[in-house]
Amino acid sequence: KECNILAISGSLRRSSSNKALMKAAILLAPIHMNFTVYEELNSLPHFNPDLDVEEGPIAVQDFRGKLRAADGLLICTPEYGNGVPGVLKNALDWVVSSAELMNKPAAIITASPSPRGGDKAMESLLLTLNMIHAEVSEGATLMIPHIGLKLNAQGEITDEDTKQAVQALLRKLHTTCEEKQAL
Ligand code: FNR
């Protein structure tokens, strides 16, 4: 059965390594896994409960609709200031009340030039995703250190271990989606 994944990069940067990784991951994914890249992170307003009335702002409706339509979520994100990039946290804050991620399988990749691989962003992101009851299975998280050494100028993954780790993560996400669909 087809498994539709919404993919989000926590970096807005044009030459982002996380964006490159996300695109490379999509090309490595198993068949029957279809990806939509959410490109509108930057158009979401700052979360404000005062705006979260009736259907909410158009950009928020669009984001929530895309999450509802997806069977699962893939996040690739850097770490900024020992935490989750503000734009990504902002997006997640918009779905705390509306609960689109409740029971939805999610996989997370953090990539960083540092040897720690964005561990603090990962930890923080997991706290948030757990709070909103997204389903992050064991094996659905991956921290990639020294990212600059693992991608070439075309944004392809040149490191074999990284490639395999990304494929394993996607297989895990796919399996979790299939299990949900079988319920
Ligand atoms: C960073 N970077 C960074 N890296 C990290 O591992 N932990 C951190 O806390 C931070 N903090 C941070 C703050 C600011 C203001 C900048 C500009 C950068 C480095 C960051 O991981 C690096 O720039 C990545 O390349 C960003 O990811 P993208 O844009 O390549 O996907």
py3Dmol code that shows the C-alpha trace and the ligand (Angstrom):
import py3Dmol

protein = """\
ATOM      1  CA  LYS A   1       0.000   0.000   0.000  1.00  0.00           C
ATOM      2  CA  GLU A   2       1.170   3.526  -0.772  1.00  0.00           C
ATOM      3  CA  CYS A   3       2.638   5.485   2.102  1.00  0.00           C
ATOM      4  CA  ASN A   4       2.550   9.282   1.744  1.00  0.00           C
ATOM      5  CA  ILE A   5       5.155  11.215   3.674  1.00  0.00           C
ATOM      6  CA  LEU A   6       5.383  14.931   4.294  1.00  0.00           C
ATOM      7  CA  ALA A   7       9.063  15.951   4.409  1.00  0.00           C
ATOM      8  CA  ILE A   8      10.194  19.071   6.259  1.00  0.00           C
ATOM      9  CA  SER A   9      13.620  20.658   6.452  1.00  0.00           C
ATOM     10  CA  GLY A  10      14.298  22.691   9.582  1.00  0.00           C
ATOM     11  CA  SER A  11      16.769  24.802   7.619  1.00  0.00           C
ATOM     12  CA  LEU A  12      15.559  27.532   5.281  1.00  0.00           C
ATOM     13  CA  ARG A  13      19.053  28.035   3.835  1.00  0.00           C
ATOM     14  CA  ARG A  14      19.332  27.649   0.063  1.00  0.00           C
ATOM     15  CA  SER A  15      22.475  25.478   0.261  1.00  0.00           C
ATOM     16  CA  SER A  16      21.316  23.663   3.385  1.00  0.00           C
ATOM     17  CA  SER A  17      22.919  20.297   4.061  1.00  0.00           C
ATOM     18  CA  ASN A  18      19.680  19.164   5.699  1.00  0.00           C
ATOM     19  CA  LYS A  19      17.683  20.068   2.593  1.00  0.00           C
ATOM     20  CA  ALA A  20      20.203  18.176   0.464  1.00  0.00           C
ATOM     21  CA  LEU A  21      19.996  15.206   2.803  1.00  0.00           C
ATOM     22  CA  MET A  22      16.214  15.237   2.664  1.00  0.00           C
ATOM     23  CA  LYS A  23      16.270  15.210  -1.134  1.00  0.00           C
ATOM     24  CA  ALA A  24      18.883  12.441  -1.159  1.00  0.00           C
ATOM     25  CA  ALA A  25      16.797  10.437   1.327  1.00  0.00           C
ATOM     26  CA  ILE A  26      13.742  10.730  -0.915  1.00  0.00           C
ATOM     27  CA  LEU A  27      15.724   9.217  -3.782  1.00  0.00           C
ATOM     28  CA  LEU A  28      16.856   6.333  -1.542  1.00  0.00           C
ATOM     29  CA  ALA A  29      13.381   5.514  -0.242  1.00  0.00           C
ATOM     30  CA  PRO A  30      11.699   2.153  -0.781  1.00  0.00           C
ATOM     31  CA  ILE A  31       9.011   1.909  -3.468  1.00  0.00           C
ATOM     32  CA  HIS A  32       5.464   2.689  -2.360  1.00  0.00           C
ATOM     33  CA  MET A  33       6.809   5.569  -0.309  1.00  0.00           C
ATOM     34  CA  ASN A  34       5.752   8.918  -1.809  1.00  0.00           C
ATOM     35  CA  PHE A  35       7.060  12.251  -0.594  1.00  0.00           C
ATOM     36  CA  THR A  36       5.694  15.766  -0.598  1.00  0.00           C
ATOM     37  CA  VAL A  37       8.223  18.385   0.452  1.00  0.00           C
ATOM     38  CA  TYR A  38       6.680  21.057   2.651  1.00  0.00           C
ATOM     39  CA  GLU A  39       8.307  24.235   1.339  1.00  0.00           C
ATOM     40  CA  GLU A  40       6.209  26.781   3.217  1.00  0.00           C
ATOM     41  CA  LEU A  41       7.731  26.685   6.705  1.00  0.00           C
ATOM     42  CA  ASN A  42       8.738  30.297   6.275  1.00  0.00           C
ATOM     43  CA  SER A  43       5.188  31.409   5.502  1.00  0.00           C
ATOM     44  CA  LEU A  44       3.663  30.201   8.759  1.00  0.00           C
ATOM     45  CA  PRO A  45       2.921  33.104  11.100  1.00  0.00           C
ATOM     46  CA  HIS A  46       4.492  33.101  14.533  1.00  0.00           C
ATOM     47  CA  PHE A  47       2.366  30.916  16.745  1.00  0.00           C
ATOM     48  CA  ASN A  48      -0.133  32.945  18.686  1.00  0.00           C
ATOM     49  CA  PRO A  49      -3.142  31.319  20.348  1.00  0.00           C
ATOM     50  CA  ASP A  50      -5.119  34.487  19.583  1.00  0.00           C
ATOM     51  CA  LEU A  51      -4.808  33.595  15.872  1.00  0.00           C
ATOM     52  CA  ASP A  52      -5.702  29.959  16.506  1.00  0.00           C
ATOM     53  CA  VAL A  53      -9.448  30.491  16.304  1.00  0.00           C
ATOM     54  CA  GLU A  54     -11.939  28.968  13.871  1.00  0.00           C
ATOM     55  CA  GLU A  55      -9.894  27.576  10.966  1.00  0.00           C
ATOM     56  CA  GLY A  56      -6.882  29.770  11.720  1.00  0.00           C
ATOM     57  CA  PRO A  57      -4.628  31.570   9.225  1.00  0.00           C
ATOM     58  CA  ILE A  58      -4.578  30.270   5.615  1.00  0.00           C
ATOM     59  CA  ALA A  59      -0.945  29.126   5.829  1.00  0.00           C
ATOM     60  CA  VAL A  60      -1.779  27.168   8.981  1.00  0.00           C
ATOM     61  CA  GLN A  61      -4.828  25.565   7.352  1.00  0.00           C
ATOM     62  CA  ASP A  62      -2.607  24.514   4.463  1.00  0.00           C
ATOM     63  CA  PHE A  63       0.031  23.045   6.791  1.00  0.00           C
ATOM     64  CA  ARG A  64      -2.528  21.176   8.874  1.00  0.00           C
ATOM     65  CA  GLY A  65      -4.217  19.868   5.720  1.00  0.00           C
ATOM     66  CA  LYS A  66      -0.934  18.557   4.358  1.00  0.00           C
ATOM     67  CA  LEU A  67      -0.214  16.811   7.648  1.00  0.00           C
ATOM     68  CA  ARG A  68      -3.707  15.290   7.721  1.00  0.00           C
ATOM     69  CA  ALA A  69      -3.243  13.994   4.183  1.00  0.00           C
ATOM     70  CA  ALA A  70       0.111  12.412   5.058  1.00  0.00           C
ATOM     71  CA  ASP A  71       0.572   8.952   6.543  1.00  0.00           C
ATOM     72  CA  GLY A  72       3.846   9.994   8.109  1.00  0.00           C
ATOM     73  CA  LEU A  73       6.393  12.733   8.603  1.00  0.00           C
ATOM     74  CA  LEU A  74      10.103  13.038   7.837  1.00  0.00           C
ATOM     75  CA  ILE A  75      12.034  15.863   9.483  1.00  0.00           C
ATOM     76  CA  CYS A  76      15.634  16.762   8.578  1.00  0.00           C
ATOM     77  CA  THR A  77      16.931  19.541  10.726  1.00  0.00           C
ATOM     78  CA  PRO A  78      20.003  21.344  11.938  1.00  0.00           C
ATOM     79  CA  GLU A  79      20.581  22.391  15.541  1.00  0.00           C
ATOM     80  CA  TYR A  80      20.686  26.095  16.279  1.00  0.00           C
ATOM     81  CA  GLY A  81      21.876  27.438  19.638  1.00  0.00           C
ATOM     82  CA  ASN A  82      21.662  23.956  21.188  1.00  0.00           C
ATOM     83  CA  GLY A  83      18.027  23.605  20.194  1.00  0.00           C
ATOM     84  CA  VAL A  84      15.429  23.165  17.468  1.00  0.00           C
ATOM     85  CA  PRO A  85      15.403  25.900  14.781  1.00  0.00           C
ATOM     86  CA  GLY A  86      12.703  28.416  15.640  1.00  0.00           C
ATOM     87  CA  VAL A  87      10.833  27.995  12.343  1.00  0.00           C
ATOM     88  CA  LEU A  88      10.452  24.258  12.915  1.00  0.00           C
ATOM     89  CA  LYS A  89       9.403  24.612  16.538  1.00  0.00           C
ATOM     90  CA  ASN A  90       6.938  27.271  15.420  1.00  0.00           C
ATOM     91  CA  ALA A  91       5.367  24.878  12.917  1.00  0.00           C
ATOM     92  CA  LEU A  92       5.017  22.180  15.577  1.00  0.00           C
ATOM     93  CA  ASP A  93       3.471  24.669  18.000  1.00  0.00           C
ATOM     94  CA  TRP A  94       0.672  25.166  15.452  1.00  0.00           C
ATOM     95  CA  VAL A  95      -0.335  21.495  15.652  1.00  0.00           C
ATOM     96  CA  VAL A  96      -0.344  21.048  19.432  1.00  0.00           C
ATOM     97  CA  SER A  97      -4.011  22.053  19.687  1.00  0.00           C
ATOM     98  CA  SER A  98      -5.162  20.612  16.370  1.00  0.00           C
ATOM     99  CA  ALA A  99      -3.396  17.263  16.902  1.00  0.00           C
ATOM    100  CA  GLU A 100      -2.644  16.342  13.265  1.00  0.00           C
ATOM    101  CA  LEU A 101       0.430  14.470  14.442  1.00  0.00           C
ATOM    102  CA  MET A 102      -1.399  12.354  16.994  1.00  0.00           C
ATOM    103  CA  ASN A 103      -0.422   8.689  16.334  1.00  0.00           C
ATOM    104  CA  LYS A 104       1.308   9.714  13.117  1.00  0.00           C
ATOM    105  CA  PRO A 105       4.601   7.944  12.396  1.00  0.00           C
ATOM    106  CA  ALA A 106       7.546  10.342  12.286  1.00  0.00           C
ATOM    107  CA  ALA A 107      11.231   9.932  11.504  1.00  0.00           C
ATOM    108  CA  ILE A 108      13.842  12.500  12.447  1.00  0.00           C
ATOM    109  CA  ILE A 109      17.282  13.209  11.054  1.00  0.00           C
ATOM    110  CA  THR A 110      19.548  15.823  12.605  1.00  0.00           C
ATOM    111  CA  ALA A 111      22.674  16.710  10.666  1.00  0.00           C
ATOM    112  CA  SER A 112      25.480  18.938  11.832  1.00  0.00           C
ATOM    113  CA  PRO A 113      29.086  19.712  11.031  1.00  0.00           C
ATOM    114  CA  SER A 114      29.770  19.129  14.739  1.00  0.00           C
ATOM    115  CA  PRO A 115      30.838  15.703  16.076  1.00  0.00           C
ATOM    116  CA  ARG A 116      27.652  15.579  18.185  1.00  0.00           C
ATOM    117  CA  GLY A 117      25.339  15.446  15.175  1.00  0.00           C
ATOM    118  CA  GLY A 118      22.745  17.834  16.593  1.00  0.00           C
ATOM    119  CA  ASP A 119      22.004  15.692  19.644  1.00  0.00           C
ATOM    120  CA  LYS A 120      20.425  18.527  21.587  1.00  0.00           C
ATOM    121  CA  ALA A 121      18.058  19.432  18.758  1.00  0.00           C
ATOM    122  CA  MET A 122      17.133  15.743  18.543  1.00  0.00           C
ATOM    123  CA  GLU A 123      16.451  15.528  22.261  1.00  0.00           C
ATOM    124  CA  SER A 124      14.350  18.663  22.231  1.00  0.00           C
ATOM    125  CA  LEU A 125      12.435  17.642  19.106  1.00  0.00           C
ATOM    126  CA  LEU A 126      11.621  14.276  20.679  1.00  0.00           C
ATOM    127  CA  LEU A 127      10.229  16.014  23.754  1.00  0.00           C
ATOM    128  CA  THR A 128       7.919  18.065  21.551  1.00  0.00           C
ATOM    129  CA  LEU A 129       6.868  15.173  19.305  1.00  0.00           C
ATOM    130  CA  ASN A 130       6.170  12.989  22.342  1.00  0.00           C
ATOM    131  CA  MET A 131       4.039  15.726  23.828  1.00  0.00           C
ATOM    132  CA  ILE A 132       1.865  15.820  20.712  1.00  0.00           C
ATOM    133  CA  HIS A 133       1.801  12.000  20.527  1.00  0.00           C
ATOM    134  CA  ALA A 134       3.566  11.612  17.223  1.00  0.00           C
ATOM    135  CA  GLU A 135       4.886   8.078  16.911  1.00  0.00           C
ATOM    136  CA  VAL A 136       8.677   8.073  16.706  1.00  0.00           C
ATOM    137  CA  SER A 137       9.644   4.400  16.647  1.00  0.00           C
ATOM    138  CA  GLU A 138      12.952   3.062  17.814  1.00  0.00           C
ATOM    139  CA  GLY A 139      15.176   3.193  14.750  1.00  0.00           C
ATOM    140  CA  ALA A 140      13.353   6.222  13.349  1.00  0.00           C
ATOM    141  CA  THR A 141      15.921   8.736  14.594  1.00  0.00           C
ATOM    142  CA  LEU A 142      19.310   9.424  13.090  1.00  0.00           C
ATOM    143  CA  MET A 143      21.979  11.931  14.116  1.00  0.00           C
ATOM    144  CA  ILE A 144      24.593  12.621  11.465  1.00  0.00           C
ATOM    145  CA  PRO A 145      27.829  14.276  12.645  1.00  0.00           C
ATOM    146  CA  HIS A 146      30.433  15.828  10.325  1.00  0.00           C
ATOM    147  CA  ILE A 147      27.786  16.318   7.664  1.00  0.00           C
ATOM    148  CA  GLY A 148      30.151  18.353   5.491  1.00  0.00           C
ATOM    149  CA  LEU A 149      32.236  15.233   4.870  1.00  0.00           C
ATOM    150  CA  LYS A 150      29.260  13.107   3.856  1.00  0.00           C
ATOM    151  CA  LEU A 151      27.679  15.072   1.009  1.00  0.00           C
ATOM    152  CA  ASN A 152      29.256  16.086  -2.261  1.00  0.00           C
ATOM    153  CA  ALA A 153      28.784  19.384  -4.090  1.00  0.00           C
ATOM    154  CA  GLN A 154      25.680  17.952  -5.805  1.00  0.00           C
ATOM    155  CA  GLY A 155      24.155  17.168  -2.402  1.00  0.00           C
ATOM    156  CA  GLU A 156      24.484  13.415  -2.873  1.00  0.00           C
ATOM    157  CA  ILE A 157      25.412  11.198   0.072  1.00  0.00           C
ATOM    158  CA  THR A 158      28.967  10.010  -0.525  1.00  0.00           C
ATOM    159  CA  ASP A 159      29.406   8.158   2.779  1.00  0.00           C
ATOM    160  CA  GLU A 160      28.232   4.538   2.502  1.00  0.00           C
ATOM    161  CA  ASP A 161      27.425   4.114   6.228  1.00  0.00           C
ATOM    162  CA  THR A 162      25.317   7.269   6.164  1.00  0.00           C
ATOM    163  CA  LYS A 163      23.491   6.069   3.070  1.00  0.00           C
ATOM    164  CA  GLN A 164      22.688   2.766   4.765  1.00  0.00           C
ATOM    165  CA  ALA A 165      21.612   4.466   7.970  1.00  0.00           C
ATOM    166  CA  VAL A 166      19.236   6.718   6.019  1.00  0.00           C
ATOM    167  CA  GLN A 167      17.809   3.714   4.158  1.00  0.00           C
ATOM    168  CA  ALA A 168      17.293   1.842   7.436  1.00  0.00           C
ATOM    169  CA  LEU A 169      15.485   4.843   8.910  1.00  0.00           C
ATOM    170  CA  LEU A 170      13.181   5.082   5.893  1.00  0.00           C
ATOM    171  CA  ARG A 171      12.426   1.350   6.006  1.00  0.00           C
ATOM    172  CA  LYS A 172      11.488   1.785   9.659  1.00  0.00           C
ATOM    173  CA  LEU A 173       9.202   4.708   8.828  1.00  0.00           C
ATOM    174  CA  HIS A 174       7.627   2.698   6.011  1.00  0.00           C
ATOM    175  CA  THR A 175       7.014  -0.318   8.245  1.00  0.00           C
ATOM    176  CA  THR A 176       5.443   1.841  10.935  1.00  0.00           C
ATOM    177  CA  CYS A 177       3.158   3.449   8.326  1.00  0.00           C
ATOM    178  CA  GLU A 178       2.125   0.026   7.022  1.00  0.00           C
ATOM    179  CA  GLU A 179       1.382  -1.185  10.546  1.00  0.00           C
ATOM    180  CA  LYS A 180      -0.867   1.845  11.080  1.00  0.00           C
ATOM    181  CA  GLN A 181      -2.652   1.249   7.792  1.00  0.00           C
ATOM    182  CA  ALA A 182      -3.309  -2.374   8.755  1.00  0.00           C
ATOM    183  CA  LEU A 183      -5.112  -1.339  11.962  1.00  0.00           C
TER     184      LEU A 183
END
"""
ligand_1 = """\
31
FNR
C 24.784 26.866 14.121
N 25.276 25.566 14.076
C 25.123 24.715 15.147
N 25.461 23.379 15.058
C 25.274 22.556 16.112
O 25.571 21.367 16.000
N 24.761 23.026 17.286
C 24.395 24.319 17.455
O 23.923 24.672 18.508
C 24.562 25.200 16.352
N 24.183 26.516 16.451
C 24.245 27.330 15.344
C 23.785 28.639 15.421
C 23.812 29.459 14.308
C 23.312 30.876 14.426
C 24.326 28.979 13.077
C 24.320 29.835 11.847
C 24.792 27.705 12.993
C 25.930 25.076 12.853
C 24.945 24.397 11.946
O 24.810 23.058 12.344
C 25.421 24.473 10.507
O 25.417 25.821 10.075
C 24.604 23.616 9.588
O 25.212 23.563 8.325
C 23.196 24.151 9.432
O 22.412 23.222 8.722
P 22.071 23.425 7.188
O 21.576 24.821 6.985
O 23.330 23.162 6.419
O 21.030 22.389 6.919
"""
view = py3Dmol.view(width=600, height=400)
view.addModel(protein, "pdb")
view.setStyle({"model": 0}, {"cartoon": {"style": "trace"}})
view.addModel(ligand_1, "xyz")
view.setStyle({"model": 1}, {"stick": {}})
view.zoomTo()
view.show()
